[in-house]
Amino acid sequence: MGRTLNFPGTHKILALPYPRSCCSGQDDDLWKKKVQDFIRDKKGDPKLFGYYFVTMGKRRFWFEKWKEMAACQRKVAGWVREIDANHVIMSASWLFGTRH
């Protein structure tokens, strides 16, 4: 979970917790708790600019199942918004470049 995208180096864009299966329906309650606990812990950071989704190198999945992935991101974005309405939520890091 220690992945941080610097944008620029004075601000942070943090990787949201993501389930191993990329889009999971089986463990949504556990996943939601993990995401919301993460947001509660991080949202007060004065350097925080926002959050992004990590796909762990599963670009092929994105291209083949983009509708499922988009629905998954909308669901997670809703969970984030319940806790933090003040920071941006970006799509997968590979869509805008990473610098770790």
N, C-alpha and C positions, 0 to 999 in steps of 0.2 A: 504494500500500500504506500510505500515511500516515494512513489513517482510524482514528481511535480514538474509541470511545464512552466518555464519562465517566460513571461510576456509583459514587458521585458524583465530583466533580472530583478527589478524592484518589486514586482508583483508576482503572485502565484495563481496558477490555474491547476487545480488538484484533480487527480484521477478518481472518478467515482468507483466504489466497489462494484464489481461485476461478477455474476455467477460463472462457474466453469463452462456451463453449457451454452453460454452466450445469451440465449433467451430461454429462461426457465419459467415454467408455469407450476412446477411441483413444489418449489420452495419459496414462493413469493412472500409469505409472511416473514420467514427468516431473512430473506434478501432485503425486504423493505426495512426491517429493523436494523440491519447492518448499514444500509444506506443512510437512514435517518439518524442513527447514532453517530455516524461519520460526520454528517452535516452539522449536527448539534455541537460536536467537538471542534469543528473547523471554522464555522461561520463568523466567529468573532475576531478572526485574525485580520488585523488592519491592512496586511499586504494582499489579502485574498481578492482576486479579480473575478474568479468563477471556477467552474467545474467542467470536466470533459469525460467522455466515455473512452474506456480502454477496451480494445478488441483482442489484445494479446496475439497479434499477428494473424488474425482470422479474416483477412481481407476477402478471400474467396467466399467465405460465408456471407459477407456483406453483399457481394455482387449477386450471389445466387438467391439469397433470402432477404433482400433489402426491405420488403414490406413487413416481414416479421420483425426485423431489427428496428425499423422505424417505430413500429407499435411498441416494442419493448422500451425504446428510448422515451417515447411519450409517457409511458407508465412510470418510469423512473423519474422523469422530469417532474411529474405530478407529486411524487413522494418528496422530492427535493423542495418544491414550492411550498409544501405544507409546513416546512421548517424554516426555509430561507427564501424569501421573495426578492432579495436585494442583490443577488449575484447572477451573472450570466451562466448559462449551461450551453456548452458547445458539443458538437458531435464528436466523432472519433478523431483522435489526434492525427492520424495519418491523412486526414482530409485537409489539414492546415499546417502540417509539419510539426516535428518535435525536436526538442533540444533537451536532452537529459544530462 
